[in-house]
Amino acid sequence: MKTVFSRFVKDESGATAIEYGLIAAIIAVGIIAALQGVQSSLKGTFNKISSNVANAN
């Protein structure tokens, strides 16, 4: 029983998956923050395009 517990404590295979998950979460938060900064200019651009298309008819 002692060897099974010591093997479990030394096993680090799951740690890599957790690290990759944390990196992905940090990247996702960065992308969300960047997109929120661009949000108002994108809304203005799409509204301008929409009004130009509506006036073209």
SULKATA-V126306 format. One record per pair of residues at least 6 apart in sequence whose C-alpha atoms are under 7 Angstrom apart, sorted by the first residue. I is the first residue (numbers start at 1). J is the second residue. D is the distance in Angstrom with one decimal. If there is no record, write none. Layout:
BEGIN
i->I j->J d->D
i->I j->J d->D
END
This chain:
BEGIN
none
END
